[in-house]
Amino acid sequence: MVCFKTFNKQLSNAKVLAEKLNLNYEEAERWIVNLIRTSKLDAKIDSESGTVIMEPTQPNVHEQLINHTKALSGRTYKLVTQLLEHTQGQAAR
């Protein structure tokens, strides 16, 4: 998949991609279709022009907010735990 993403940025032509993969056009097209299905890429093949059209795969704003909130929650929990351990260690002295 990484190979496909890298090539797709440079090569939008499925025929060129087929040459790079040492496949004929039909085999390459099937390979690309299977890759799109299994990896859930937001991409499509324009059979008339023989190009692969791939949409950017950036998470939407809501997903980014949820991910940042989860990360912040985890860091806060870790910080509070370390602070409590430190204060309990000083109280025991």
PyMOL Python script that loads the backbone (N, CA, C, O; Angstrom):
from pymol import cmd

cmd.read_pdbstr("""\
ATOM      1  N   MET A   1       0.826  -1.183   0.000  1.00  0.00           N
ATOM      2  CA  MET A   1       0.000   0.000   0.000  1.00  0.00           C
ATOM      3  C   MET A   1       0.875   1.254   0.000  1.00  0.00           C
ATOM      4  O   MET A   1       0.572   2.214  -0.708  1.00  0.00           O
ATOM      5  N   VAL A   2       1.958   1.259   0.784  1.00  0.00           N
ATOM      6  CA  VAL A   2       2.843   2.414   0.806  1.00  0.00           C
ATOM      7  C   VAL A   2       3.419   2.657  -0.581  1.00  0.00           C
ATOM      8  O   VAL A   2       3.536   3.793  -1.040  1.00  0.00           O
ATOM      9  N   CYS A   3       3.773   1.556  -1.231  1.00  0.00           N
ATOM     10  CA  CYS A   3       4.296   1.646  -2.601  1.00  0.00           C
ATOM     11  C   CYS A   3       3.255   2.300  -3.506  1.00  0.00           C
ATOM     12  O   CYS A   3       3.595   3.162  -4.317  1.00  0.00           O
ATOM     13  N   PHE A   4       2.016   1.909  -3.378  1.00  0.00           N
ATOM     14  CA  PHE A   4       0.954   2.457  -4.218  1.00  0.00           C
ATOM     15  C   PHE A   4       0.770   3.945  -3.950  1.00  0.00           C
ATOM     16  O   PHE A   4       0.628   4.732  -4.885  1.00  0.00           O
ATOM     17  N   LYS A   5       0.769   4.335  -2.676  1.00  0.00           N
ATOM     18  CA  LYS A   5       0.597   5.748  -2.346  1.00  0.00           C
ATOM     19  C   LYS A   5       1.749   6.570  -2.903  1.00  0.00           C
ATOM     20  O   LYS A   5       1.544   7.661  -3.433  1.00  0.00           O
ATOM     21  N   THR A   6       2.955   6.043  -2.780  1.00  0.00           N
ATOM     22  CA  THR A   6       4.119   6.745  -3.294  1.00  0.00           C
ATOM     23  C   THR A   6       4.044   6.879  -4.803  1.00  0.00           C
ATOM     24  O   THR A   6       4.250   7.964  -5.348  1.00  0.00           O
ATOM     25  N   PHE A   7       3.746   5.769  -5.484  1.00  0.00           N
ATOM     26  CA  PHE A   7       3.645   5.811  -6.934  1.00  0.00           C
ATOM     27  C   PHE A   7       2.484   6.689  -7.368  1.00  0.00           C
ATOM     28  O   PHE A   7       2.588   7.410  -8.361  1.00  0.00           O
ATOM     29  N   ASN A   8       1.386   6.636  -6.641  1.00  0.00           N
ATOM     30  CA  ASN A   8       0.210   7.371  -7.073  1.00  0.00           C
ATOM     31  C   ASN A   8       0.438   8.872  -7.008  1.00  0.00           C
ATOM     32  O   ASN A   8      -0.162   9.615  -7.786  1.00  0.00           O
ATOM     33  N   LYS A   9       1.287   9.335  -6.104  1.00  0.00           N
ATOM     34  CA  LYS A   9       1.589  10.755  -6.061  1.00  0.00           C
ATOM     35  C   LYS A   9       2.343  11.166  -7.324  1.00  0.00           C
ATOM     36  O   LYS A   9       2.186  12.281  -7.821  1.00  0.00           O
ATOM     37  N   GLN A  10       3.155  10.257  -7.828  1.00  0.00           N
ATOM     38  CA  GLN A  10       3.968  10.560  -8.994  1.00  0.00           C
ATOM     39  C   GLN A  10       3.303  10.099 -10.283  1.00  0.00           C
ATOM     40  O   GLN A  10       3.414  10.765 -11.312  1.00  0.00           O
ATOM     41  N   LEU A  11       2.625   8.981 -10.235  1.00  0.00           N
ATOM     42  CA  LEU A  11       2.089   8.362 -11.438  1.00  0.00           C
ATOM     43  C   LEU A  11       0.588   8.187 -11.307  1.00  0.00           C
ATOM     44  O   LEU A  11       0.121   7.347 -10.538  1.00  0.00           O
ATOM     45  N   SER A  12      -0.149   8.956 -12.036  1.00  0.00           N
ATOM     46  CA  SER A  12      -1.593   8.767 -12.000  1.00  0.00           C
ATOM     47  C   SER A  12      -2.050   7.877 -13.143  1.00  0.00           C
ATOM     48  O   SER A  12      -3.228   7.537 -13.242  1.00  0.00           O
ATOM     49  N   ASN A  13      -1.120   7.504 -13.998  1.00  0.00           N
ATOM     50  CA  ASN A  13      -1.453   6.683 -15.146  1.00  0.00           C
ATOM     51  C   ASN A  13      -1.339   5.202 -14.777  1.00  0.00           C
ATOM     52  O   ASN A  13      -0.261   4.742 -14.404  1.00  0.00           O
ATOM     53  N   ALA A  14      -2.426   4.465 -14.877  1.00  0.00           N
ATOM     54  CA  ALA A  14      -2.436   3.047 -14.511  1.00  0.00           C
ATOM     55  C   ALA A  14      -1.521   2.232 -15.420  1.00  0.00           C
ATOM     56  O   ALA A  14      -0.969   1.218 -14.992  1.00  0.00           O
ATOM     57  N   LYS A  15      -1.357   2.659 -16.660  1.00  0.00           N
ATOM     58  CA  LYS A  15      -0.460   1.932 -17.570  1.00  0.00           C
ATOM     59  C   LYS A  15       0.986   2.020 -17.105  1.00  0.00           C
ATOM     60  O   LYS A  15       1.721   1.034 -17.161  1.00  0.00           O
ATOM     61  N   VAL A  16       1.393   3.191 -16.650  1.00  0.00           N
ATOM     62  CA  VAL A  16       2.753   3.361 -16.146  1.00  0.00           C
ATOM     63  C   VAL A  16       2.940   2.548 -14.868  1.00  0.00           C
ATOM     64  O   VAL A  16       3.988   1.936 -14.660  1.00  0.00           O
ATOM     65  N   LEU A  17       1.926   2.547 -14.021  1.00  0.00           N
ATOM     66  CA  LEU A  17       1.984   1.749 -12.794  1.00  0.00           C
ATOM     67  C   LEU A  17       2.085   0.267 -13.123  1.00  0.00           C
ATOM     68  O   LEU A  17       2.813  -0.466 -12.453  1.00  0.00           O
ATOM     69  N   ALA A  18       1.373  -0.180 -14.133  1.00  0.00           N
ATOM     70  CA  ALA A  18       1.439  -1.577 -14.568  1.00  0.00           C
ATOM     71  C   ALA A  18       2.851  -1.923 -15.021  1.00  0.00           C
ATOM     72  O   ALA A  18       3.363  -2.998 -14.710  1.00  0.00           O
ATOM     73  N   GLU A  19       3.475  -1.015 -15.752  1.00  0.00           N
ATOM     74  CA  GLU A  19       4.856  -1.249 -16.188  1.00  0.00           C
ATOM     75  C   GLU A  19       5.796  -1.346 -14.997  1.00  0.00           C
ATOM     76  O   GLU A  19       6.669  -2.214 -14.963  1.00  0.00           O
ATOM     77  N   LYS A  20       5.625  -0.464 -14.023  1.00  0.00           N
ATOM     78  CA  LYS A  20       6.478  -0.466 -12.832  1.00  0.00           C
ATOM     79  C   LYS A  20       6.307  -1.753 -12.031  1.00  0.00           C
ATOM     80  O   LYS A  20       7.255  -2.220 -11.401  1.00  0.00           O
ATOM     81  N   LEU A  21       5.106  -2.329 -12.050  1.00  0.00           N
ATOM     82  CA  LEU A  21       4.822  -3.564 -11.307  1.00  0.00           C
ATOM     83  C   LEU A  21       5.071  -4.820 -12.140  1.00  0.00           C
ATOM     84  O   LEU A  21       4.884  -5.937 -11.658  1.00  0.00           O
ATOM     85  N   ASN A  22       5.495  -4.632 -13.395  1.00  0.00           N
ATOM     86  CA  ASN A  22       5.710  -5.751 -14.319  1.00  0.00           C
ATOM     87  C   ASN A  22       4.443  -6.593 -14.502  1.00  0.00           C
ATOM     88  O   ASN A  22       4.489  -7.823 -14.482  1.00  0.00           O
ATOM     89  N   LEU A  23       3.314  -5.904 -14.680  1.00  0.00           N
ATOM     90  CA  LEU A  23       2.031  -6.556 -14.919  1.00  0.00           C
ATOM     91  C   LEU A  23       1.449  -5.995 -16.206  1.00  0.00           C
ATOM     92  O   LEU A  23       1.801  -4.899 -16.641  1.00  0.00           O
ATOM     93  N   ASN A  24       0.544  -6.774 -16.812  1.00  0.00           N
ATOM     94  CA  ASN A  24      -0.166  -6.180 -17.935  1.00  0.00           C
ATOM     95  C   ASN A  24      -1.259  -5.273 -17.364  1.00  0.00           C
ATOM     96  O   ASN A  24      -1.528  -5.296 -16.163  1.00  0.00           O
ATOM     97  N   TYR A  25      -1.878  -4.484 -18.227  1.00  0.00           N
ATOM     98  CA  TYR A  25      -2.822  -3.476 -17.758  1.00  0.00           C
ATOM     99  C   TYR A  25      -3.987  -4.072 -16.971  1.00  0.00           C
ATOM    100  O   TYR A  25      -4.363  -3.541 -15.926  1.00  0.00           O
ATOM    101  N   GLU A  26      -4.563  -5.174 -17.465  1.00  0.00           N
ATOM    102  CA  GLU A  26      -5.720  -5.789 -16.796  1.00  0.00           C
ATOM    103  C   GLU A  26      -5.335  -6.314 -15.414  1.00  0.00           C
ATOM    104  O   GLU A  26      -6.085  -6.138 -14.454  1.00  0.00           O
ATOM    105  N   GLU A  27      -4.168  -6.959 -15.305  1.00  0.00           N
ATOM    106  CA  GLU A  27      -3.715  -7.468 -14.004  1.00  0.00           C
ATOM    107  C   GLU A  27      -3.458  -6.315 -13.042  1.00  0.00           C
ATOM    108  O   GLU A  27      -3.813  -6.389 -11.865  1.00  0.00           O
ATOM    109  N   ALA A  28      -2.848  -5.263 -13.542  1.00  0.00           N
ATOM    110  CA  ALA A  28      -2.572  -4.097 -12.699  1.00  0.00           C
ATOM    111  C   ALA A  28      -3.871  -3.449 -12.232  1.00  0.00           C
ATOM    112  O   ALA A  28      -3.977  -3.024 -11.082  1.00  0.00           O
ATOM    113  N   GLU A  29      -4.847  -3.373 -13.114  1.00  0.00           N
ATOM    114  CA  GLU A  29      -6.134  -2.786 -12.741  1.00  0.00           C
ATOM    115  C   GLU A  29      -6.803  -3.616 -11.651  1.00  0.00           C
ATOM    116  O   GLU A  29      -7.340  -3.058 -10.694  1.00  0.00           O
ATOM    117  N   ARG A  30      -6.779  -4.950 -11.783  1.00  0.00           N
ATOM    118  CA  ARG A  30      -7.338  -5.817 -10.734  1.00  0.00           C
ATOM    119  C   ARG A  30      -6.572  -5.647  -9.422  1.00  0.00           C
ATOM    120  O   ARG A  30      -7.171  -5.611  -8.348  1.00  0.00           O
ATOM    121  N   TRP A  31      -5.244  -5.543  -9.515  1.00  0.00           N
ATOM    122  CA  TRP A  31      -4.413  -5.373  -8.319  1.00  0.00           C
ATOM    123  C   TRP A  31      -4.772  -4.071  -7.610  1.00  0.00           C
ATOM    124  O   TRP A  31      -4.892  -4.034  -6.386  1.00  0.00           O
ATOM    125  N   ILE A  32      -4.943  -3.001  -8.392  1.00  0.00           N
ATOM    126  CA  ILE A  32      -5.292  -1.698  -7.814  1.00  0.00           C
ATOM    127  C   ILE A  32      -6.678  -1.751  -7.181  1.00  0.00           C
ATOM    128  O   ILE A  32      -6.878  -1.228  -6.084  1.00  0.00           O
ATOM    129  N   VAL A  33      -7.629  -2.371  -7.856  1.00  0.00           N
ATOM    130  CA  VAL A  33      -8.987  -2.488  -7.310  1.00  0.00           C
ATOM    131  C   VAL A  33      -8.968  -3.258  -5.991  1.00  0.00           C
ATOM    132  O   VAL A  33      -9.599  -2.838  -5.021  1.00  0.00           O
ATOM    133  N   ASN A  34      -8.250  -4.382  -5.947  1.00  0.00           N
ATOM    134  CA  ASN A  34      -8.158  -5.151  -4.704  1.00  0.00           C
ATOM    135  C   ASN A  34      -7.477  -4.355  -3.606  1.00  0.00           C
ATOM    136  O   ASN A  34      -7.876  -4.427  -2.443  1.00  0.00           O
ATOM    137  N   LEU A  35      -6.455  -3.602  -3.967  1.00  0.00           N
ATOM    138  CA  LEU A  35      -5.764  -2.771  -2.980  1.00  0.00           C
ATOM    139  C   LEU A  35      -6.694  -1.710  -2.420  1.00  0.00           C
ATOM    140  O   LEU A  35      -6.712  -1.463  -1.214  1.00  0.00           O
ATOM    141  N   ILE A  36      -7.459  -1.087  -3.292  1.00  0.00           N
ATOM    142  CA  ILE A  36      -8.412  -0.063  -2.846  1.00  0.00           C
ATOM    143  C   ILE A  36      -9.449  -0.679  -1.915  1.00  0.00           C
ATOM    144  O   ILE A  36      -9.792  -0.081  -0.895  1.00  0.00           O
ATOM    145  N   ARG A  37      -9.950  -1.853  -2.246  1.00  0.00           N
ATOM    146  CA  ARG A  37     -10.970  -2.508  -1.407  1.00  0.00           C
ATOM    147  C   ARG A  37     -10.416  -2.924  -0.056  1.00  0.00           C
ATOM    148  O   ARG A  37     -11.037  -2.662   0.974  1.00  0.00           O
ATOM    149  N   THR A  38      -9.251  -3.573  -0.045  1.00  0.00           N
ATOM    150  CA  THR A  38      -8.726  -4.118   1.212  1.00  0.00           C
ATOM    151  C   THR A  38      -8.162  -3.055   2.135  1.00  0.00           C
ATOM    152  O   THR A  38      -8.208  -3.209   3.355  1.00  0.00           O
ATOM    153  N   SER A  39      -7.635  -1.986   1.578  1.00  0.00           N
ATOM    154  CA  SER A  39      -7.021  -0.959   2.431  1.00  0.00           C
ATOM    155  C   SER A  39      -7.952   0.208   2.699  1.00  0.00           C
ATOM    156  O   SER A  39      -7.586   1.143   3.412  1.00  0.00           O
ATOM    157  N   LYS A  40      -9.140   0.165   2.140  1.00  0.00           N
ATOM    158  CA  LYS A  40     -10.148   1.209   2.321  1.00  0.00           C
ATOM    159  C   LYS A  40      -9.625   2.581   1.911  1.00  0.00           C
ATOM    160  O   LYS A  40      -9.893   3.587   2.568  1.00  0.00           O
ATOM    161  N   LEU A  41      -8.875   2.601   0.812  1.00  0.00           N
ATOM    162  CA  LEU A  41      -8.408   3.871   0.274  1.00  0.00           C
ATOM    163  C   LEU A  41      -9.568   4.598  -0.386  1.00  0.00           C
ATOM    164  O   LEU A  41     -10.482   3.975  -0.924  1.00  0.00           O
ATOM    165  N   ASP A  42      -9.521   5.893  -0.338  1.00  0.00           N
ATOM    166  CA  ASP A  42     -10.520   6.693  -1.041  1.00  0.00           C
ATOM    167  C   ASP A  42      -9.965   6.974  -2.431  1.00  0.00           C
ATOM    168  O   ASP A  42      -9.405   8.039  -2.691  1.00  0.00           O
ATOM    169  N   ALA A  43     -10.133   6.001  -3.315  1.00  0.00           N
ATOM    170  CA  ALA A  43      -9.569   6.104  -4.656  1.00  0.00           C
ATOM    171  C   ALA A  43     -10.507   5.442  -5.656  1.00  0.00           C
ATOM    172  O   ALA A  43     -11.379   4.650  -5.299  1.00  0.00           O
ATOM    173  N   LYS A  44     -10.296   5.794  -6.918  1.00  0.00           N
ATOM    174  CA  LYS A  44     -11.068   5.170  -7.980  1.00  0.00           C
ATOM    175  C   LYS A  44     -10.227   5.142  -9.250  1.00  0.00           C
ATOM    176  O   LYS A  44      -9.260   5.890  -9.396  1.00  0.00           O
ATOM    177  N   ILE A  45     -10.619   4.266 -10.158  1.00  0.00           N
ATOM    178  CA  ILE A  45      -9.926   4.126 -11.427  1.00  0.00           C
ATOM    179  C   ILE A  45     -10.830   4.645 -12.531  1.00  0.00           C
ATOM    180  O   ILE A  45     -11.981   4.227 -12.654  1.00  0.00           O
ATOM    181  N   ASP A  46     -10.307   5.546 -13.318  1.00  0.00           N
ATOM    182  CA  ASP A  46     -11.027   6.028 -14.499  1.00  0.00           C
ATOM    183  C   ASP A  46     -10.556   5.163 -15.661  1.00  0.00           C
ATOM    184  O   ASP A  46      -9.480   5.390 -16.215  1.00  0.00           O
ATOM    185  N   SER A  47     -11.358   4.177 -16.027  1.00  0.00           N
ATOM    186  CA  SER A  47     -10.963   3.215 -17.061  1.00  0.00           C
ATOM    187  C   SER A  47     -10.805   3.858 -18.436  1.00  0.00           C
ATOM    188  O   SER A  47      -9.972   3.425 -19.233  1.00  0.00           O
ATOM    189  N   GLU A  48     -11.598   4.885 -18.716  1.00  0.00           N
ATOM    190  CA  GLU A  48     -11.511   5.535 -20.024  1.00  0.00           C
ATOM    191  C   GLU A  48     -10.154   6.210 -20.229  1.00  0.00           C
ATOM    192  O   GLU A  48      -9.524   6.064 -21.277  1.00  0.00           O
ATOM    193  N   SER A  49      -9.715   6.953 -19.207  1.00  0.00           N
ATOM    194  CA  SER A  49      -8.432   7.652 -19.341  1.00  0.00           C
ATOM    195  C   SER A  49      -7.273   6.828 -18.789  1.00  0.00           C
ATOM    196  O   SER A  49      -6.111   7.170 -19.010  1.00  0.00           O
ATOM    197  N   GLY A  50      -7.581   5.734 -18.065  1.00  0.00           N
ATOM    198  CA  GLY A  50      -6.544   4.879 -17.514  1.00  0.00           C
ATOM    199  C   GLY A  50      -5.790   5.505 -16.366  1.00  0.00           C
ATOM    200  O   GLY A  50      -4.602   5.246 -16.177  1.00  0.00           O
ATOM    201  N   THR A  51      -6.485   6.337 -15.594  1.00  0.00           N
ATOM    202  CA  THR A  51      -5.834   7.003 -14.466  1.00  0.00           C
ATOM    203  C   THR A  51      -6.407   6.531 -13.145  1.00  0.00           C
ATOM    204  O   THR A  51      -7.552   6.086 -13.061  1.00  0.00           O
ATOM    205  N   VAL A  52      -5.584   6.638 -12.123  1.00  0.00           N
ATOM    206  CA  VAL A  52      -5.994   6.334 -10.758  1.00  0.00           C
ATOM    207  C   VAL A  52      -6.172   7.664 -10.049  1.00  0.00           C
ATOM    208  O   VAL A  52      -5.257   8.487 -10.029  1.00  0.00           O
ATOM    209  N   ILE A  53      -7.330   7.877  -9.475  1.00  0.00           N
ATOM    210  CA  ILE A  53      -7.631   9.118  -8.780  1.00  0.00           C
ATOM    211  C   ILE A  53      -7.736   8.808  -7.294  1.00  0.00           C
ATOM    212  O   ILE A  53      -8.609   8.055  -6.862  1.00  0.00           O
ATOM    213  N   MET A  54      -6.837   9.396  -6.523  1.00  0.00           N
ATOM    214  CA  MET A  54      -6.783   9.114  -5.093  1.00  0.00           C
ATOM    215  C   MET A  54      -7.050  10.391  -4.316  1.00  0.00           C
ATOM    216  O   MET A  54      -6.396  11.410  -4.535  1.00  0.00           O
ATOM    217  N   GLU A  55      -8.001  10.332  -3.421  1.00  0.00           N
ATOM    218  CA  GLU A  55      -8.350  11.480  -2.593  1.00  0.00           C
ATOM    219  C   GLU A  55      -7.425  11.516  -1.383  1.00  0.00           C
ATOM    220  O   GLU A  55      -6.946  10.471  -0.943  1.00  0.00           O
ATOM    221  N   PRO A  56      -7.167  12.700  -0.843  1.00  0.00           N
ATOM    222  CA  PRO A  56      -6.333  12.776   0.367  1.00  0.00           C
ATOM    223  C   PRO A  56      -7.013  12.067   1.526  1.00  0.00           C
ATOM    224  O   PRO A  56      -8.235  12.110   1.662  1.00  0.00           O
ATOM    225  N   THR A  57      -6.218  11.417   2.355  1.00  0.00           N
ATOM    226  CA  THR A  57      -6.773  10.621   3.454  1.00  0.00           C
ATOM    227  C   THR A  57      -6.505  11.281   4.799  1.00  0.00           C
ATOM    228  O   THR A  57      -5.929  10.662   5.694  1.00  0.00           O
ATOM    229  N   GLN A  58      -6.914  12.513   4.942  1.00  0.00           N
ATOM    230  CA  GLN A  58      -6.751  13.193   6.212  1.00  0.00           C
ATOM    231  C   GLN A  58      -8.023  13.016   7.023  1.00  0.00           C
ATOM    232  O   GLN A  58      -9.125  13.112   6.484  1.00  0.00           O
ATOM    233  N   PRO A  59      -7.872  12.756   8.325  1.00  0.00           N
ATOM    234  CA  PRO A  59      -9.077  12.609   9.151  1.00  0.00           C
ATOM    235  C   PRO A  59      -9.842  13.930   9.208  1.00  0.00           C
ATOM    236  O   PRO A  59      -9.260  15.013   9.133  1.00  0.00           O
ATOM    237  N   ASN A  60     -11.148  13.810   9.342  1.00  0.00           N
ATOM    238  CA  ASN A  60     -11.935  15.034   9.407  1.00  0.00           C
ATOM    239  C   ASN A  60     -11.704  15.733  10.744  1.00  0.00           C
ATOM    240  O   ASN A  60     -11.058  15.179  11.633  1.00  0.00           O
ATOM    241  N   VAL A  61     -12.218  16.918  10.882  1.00  0.00           N
ATOM    242  CA  VAL A  61     -11.976  17.746  12.064  1.00  0.00           C
ATOM    243  C   VAL A  61     -12.483  17.064  13.330  1.00  0.00           C
ATOM    244  O   VAL A  61     -11.840  17.154  14.376  1.00  0.00           O
ATOM    245  N   HIS A  62     -13.612  16.392  13.253  1.00  0.00           N
ATOM    246  CA  HIS A  62     -14.178  15.737  14.427  1.00  0.00           C
ATOM    247  C   HIS A  62     -13.274  14.598  14.896  1.00  0.00           C
ATOM    248  O   HIS A  62     -13.057  14.437  16.097  1.00  0.00           O
ATOM    249  N   GLU A  63     -12.746  13.806  13.959  1.00  0.00           N
ATOM    250  CA  GLU A  63     -11.831  12.728  14.322  1.00  0.00           C
ATOM    251  C   GLU A  63     -10.556  13.276  14.937  1.00  0.00           C
ATOM    252  O   GLU A  63     -10.045  12.715  15.906  1.00  0.00           O
ATOM    253  N   GLN A  64     -10.036  14.365  14.385  1.00  0.00           N
ATOM    254  CA  GLN A  64      -8.837  14.984  14.940  1.00  0.00           C
ATOM    255  C   GLN A  64      -9.080  15.460  16.362  1.00  0.00           C
ATOM    256  O   GLN A  64      -8.239  15.267  17.239  1.00  0.00           O
ATOM    257  N   LEU A  65     -10.229  16.082  16.591  1.00  0.00           N
ATOM    258  CA  LEU A  65     -10.570  16.574  17.923  1.00  0.00           C
ATOM    259  C   LEU A  65     -10.672  15.423  18.924  1.00  0.00           C
ATOM    260  O   LEU A  65     -10.168  15.530  20.042  1.00  0.00           O
ATOM    261  N   ILE A  66     -11.313  14.337  18.536  1.00  0.00           N
ATOM    262  CA  ILE A  66     -11.444  13.172  19.408  1.00  0.00           C
ATOM    263  C   ILE A  66     -10.071  12.585  19.718  1.00  0.00           C
ATOM    264  O   ILE A  66      -9.789  12.259  20.871  1.00  0.00           O
ATOM    265  N   ASN A  67      -9.217  12.445  18.711  1.00  0.00           N
ATOM    266  CA  ASN A  67      -7.880  11.887  18.925  1.00  0.00           C
ATOM    267  C   ASN A  67      -7.045  12.776  19.841  1.00  0.00           C
ATOM    268  O   ASN A  67      -6.346  12.271  20.720  1.00  0.00           O
ATOM    269  N   HIS A  68      -7.109  14.089  19.650  1.00  0.00           N
ATOM    270  CA  HIS A  68      -6.359  14.997  20.510  1.00  0.00           C
ATOM    271  C   HIS A  68      -6.889  14.966  21.943  1.00  0.00           C
ATOM    272  O   HIS A  68      -6.113  15.030  22.897  1.00  0.00           O
ATOM    273  N   THR A  69      -8.204  14.867  22.090  1.00  0.00           N
ATOM    274  CA  THR A  69      -8.799  14.806  23.431  1.00  0.00           C
ATOM    275  C   THR A  69      -8.388  13.529  24.150  1.00  0.00           C
ATOM    276  O   THR A  69      -8.085  13.563  25.342  1.00  0.00           O
ATOM    277  N   LYS A  70      -8.374  12.399  23.439  1.00  0.00           N
ATOM    278  CA  LYS A  70      -7.926  11.142  24.049  1.00  0.00           C
ATOM    279  C   LYS A  70      -6.480  11.232  24.483  1.00  0.00           C
ATOM    280  O   LYS A  70      -6.126  10.780  25.572  1.00  0.00           O
ATOM    281  N   ALA A  71      -5.641  11.814  23.640  1.00  0.00           N
ATOM    282  CA  ALA A  71      -4.228  11.956  23.969  1.00  0.00           C
ATOM    283  C   ALA A  71      -4.049  12.871  25.174  1.00  0.00           C
ATOM    284  O   ALA A  71      -3.235  12.589  26.052  1.00  0.00           O
ATOM    285  N   LEU A  72      -4.800  13.959  25.219  1.00  0.00           N
ATOM    286  CA  LEU A  72      -4.717  14.887  26.339  1.00  0.00           C
ATOM    287  C   LEU A  72      -5.179  14.223  27.629  1.00  0.00           C
ATOM    288  O   LEU A  72      -4.572  14.423  28.681  1.00  0.00           O
ATOM    289  N   SER A  73      -6.234  13.446  27.559  1.00  0.00           N
ATOM    290  CA  SER A  73      -6.740  12.725  28.723  1.00  0.00           C
ATOM    291  C   SER A  73      -5.688  11.744  29.253  1.00  0.00           C
ATOM    292  O   SER A  73      -5.473  11.655  30.462  1.00  0.00           O
ATOM    293  N   GLY A  74      -5.044  11.022  28.360  1.00  0.00           N
ATOM    294  CA  GLY A  74      -4.007  10.079  28.768  1.00  0.00           C
ATOM    295  C   GLY A  74      -2.818  10.763  29.401  1.00  0.00           C
ATOM    296  O   GLY A  74      -2.289  10.289  30.406  1.00  0.00           O
ATOM    297  N   ARG A  75      -2.390  11.878  28.822  1.00  0.00           N
ATOM    298  CA  ARG A  75      -1.248  12.617  29.391  1.00  0.00           C
ATOM    299  C   ARG A  75      -1.604  13.204  30.753  1.00  0.00           C
ATOM    300  O   ARG A  75      -0.776  13.206  31.663  1.00  0.00           O
ATOM    301  N   THR A  76      -2.834  13.702  30.898  1.00  0.00           N
ATOM    302  CA  THR A  76      -3.271  14.262  32.178  1.00  0.00           C
ATOM    303  C   THR A  76      -3.294  13.185  33.250  1.00  0.00           C
ATOM    304  O   THR A  76      -2.847  13.420  34.372  1.00  0.00           O
ATOM    305  N   TYR A  77      -3.811  12.003  32.918  1.00  0.00           N
ATOM    306  CA  TYR A  77      -3.850  10.898  33.867  1.00  0.00           C
ATOM    307  C   TYR A  77      -2.443  10.524  34.316  1.00  0.00           C
ATOM    308  O   TYR A  77      -2.200  10.308  35.504  1.00  0.00           O
ATOM    309  N   LYS A  78      -1.524  10.449  33.371  1.00  0.00           N
ATOM    310  CA  LYS A  78      -0.146  10.094  33.685  1.00  0.00           C
ATOM    311  C   LYS A  78       0.502  11.148  34.584  1.00  0.00           C
ATOM    312  O   LYS A  78       1.210  10.810  35.532  1.00  0.00           O
ATOM    313  N   LEU A  79       0.261  12.408  34.286  1.00  0.00           N
ATOM    314  CA  LEU A  79       0.819  13.502  35.081  1.00  0.00           C
ATOM    315  C   LEU A  79       0.283  13.484  36.506  1.00  0.00           C
ATOM    316  O   LEU A  79       1.046  13.653  37.457  1.00  0.00           O
ATOM    317  N   VAL A  80      -1.018  13.282  36.663  1.00  0.00           N
ATOM    318  CA  VAL A  80      -1.627  13.232  38.000  1.00  0.00           C
ATOM    319  C   VAL A  80      -1.084  12.043  38.783  1.00  0.00           C
ATOM    320  O   VAL A  80      -0.804  12.167  39.975  1.00  0.00           O
ATOM    321  N   THR A  81      -0.933  10.901  38.136  1.00  0.00           N
ATOM    322  CA  THR A  81      -0.389   9.710  38.794  1.00  0.00           C
ATOM    323  C   THR A  81       1.029   9.968  39.286  1.00  0.00           C
ATOM    324  O   THR A  81       1.369   9.607  40.413  1.00  0.00           O
ATOM    325  N   GLN A  82       1.850  10.582  38.462  1.00  0.00           N
ATOM    326  CA  GLN A  82       3.225  10.886  38.859  1.00  0.00           C
ATOM    327  C   GLN A  82       3.252  11.905  39.991  1.00  0.00           C
ATOM    328  O   GLN A  82       4.073  11.794  40.901  1.00  0.00           O
ATOM    329  N   LEU A  83       2.378  12.882  39.949  1.00  0.00           N
ATOM    330  CA  LEU A  83       2.303  13.891  41.002  1.00  0.00           C
ATOM    331  C   LEU A  83       1.890  13.265  42.325  1.00  0.00           C
ATOM    332  O   LEU A  83       2.462  13.584  43.368  1.00  0.00           O
ATOM    333  N   LEU A  84       0.897  12.371  42.293  1.00  0.00           N
ATOM    334  CA  LEU A  84       0.463  11.694  43.517  1.00  0.00           C
ATOM    335  C   LEU A  84       1.569  10.808  44.079  1.00  0.00           C
ATOM    336  O   LEU A  84       1.786  10.783  45.291  1.00  0.00           O
ATOM    337  N   GLU A  85       2.261  10.091  43.222  1.00  0.00           N
ATOM    338  CA  GLU A  85       3.382   9.261  43.687  1.00  0.00           C
ATOM    339  C   GLU A  85       4.452  10.109  44.321  1.00  0.00           C
ATOM    340  O   GLU A  85       5.024   9.729  45.343  1.00  0.00           O
ATOM    341  N   HIS A  86       4.731  11.255  43.731  1.00  0.00           N
ATOM    342  CA  HIS A  86       5.768  12.138  44.263  1.00  0.00           C
ATOM    343  C   HIS A  86       5.368  12.704  45.621  1.00  0.00           C
ATOM    344  O   HIS A  86       6.179  12.730  46.546  1.00  0.00           O
ATOM    345  N   THR A  87       4.103  13.163  45.747  1.00  0.00           N
ATOM    346  CA  THR A  87       3.661  13.726  47.012  1.00  0.00           C
ATOM    347  C   THR A  87       3.542  12.665  48.099  1.00  0.00           C
ATOM    348  O   THR A  87       3.803  12.958  49.266  1.00  0.00           O
ATOM    349  N   GLN A  88       3.157  11.450  47.751  1.00  0.00           N
ATOM    350  CA  GLN A  88       3.081  10.360  48.735  1.00  0.00           C
ATOM    351  C   GLN A  88       4.480   9.962  49.183  1.00  0.00           C
ATOM    352  O   GLN A  88       4.685   9.609  50.344  1.00  0.00           O
ATOM    353  N   GLY A  89       5.425  10.015  48.286  1.00  0.00           N
ATOM    354  CA  GLY A  89       6.811   9.695  48.628  1.00  0.00           C
ATOM    355  C   GLY A  89       7.383  10.728  49.582  1.00  0.00           C
ATOM    356  O   GLY A  89       8.134  10.375  50.492  1.00  0.00           O
ATOM    357  N   GLN A  90       7.044  11.994  49.393  1.00  0.00           N
ATOM    358  CA  GLN A  90       7.525  13.050  50.296  1.00  0.00           C
ATOM    359  C   GLN A  90       6.819  12.996  51.648  1.00  0.00           C
ATOM    360  O   GLN A  90       7.427  13.317  52.669  1.00  0.00           O
ATOM    361  N   ALA A  91       5.565  12.601  51.674  1.00  0.00           N
ATOM    362  CA  ALA A  91       4.809  12.511  52.933  1.00  0.00           C
ATOM    363  C   ALA A  91       5.333  11.374  53.800  1.00  0.00           C
ATOM    364  O   ALA A  91       5.246  11.448  55.025  1.00  0.00           O
ATOM    365  N   ALA A  92       5.868  10.337  53.197  1.00  0.00           N
ATOM    366  CA  ALA A  92       6.377   9.187  53.935  1.00  0.00           C
ATOM    367  C   ALA A  92       7.707   9.508  54.615  1.00  0.00           C
ATOM    368  O   ALA A  92       8.120   8.769  55.508  1.00  0.00           O
ATOM    369  N   ARG A  93       8.373  10.558  54.232  1.00  0.00           N
ATOM    370  CA  ARG A  93       9.678  10.919  54.824  1.00  0.00           C
ATOM    371  C   ARG A  93       9.538  11.526  56.129  1.00  0.00           C
ATOM    372  O   ARG A  93      10.537  11.883  56.754  1.00  0.00           O
TER     373      ARG A  93
END
""", "prot")
cmd.dss("prot")
cmd.show_as("cartoon", "prot")
cmd.util.cbc("prot")
cmd.orient("prot")
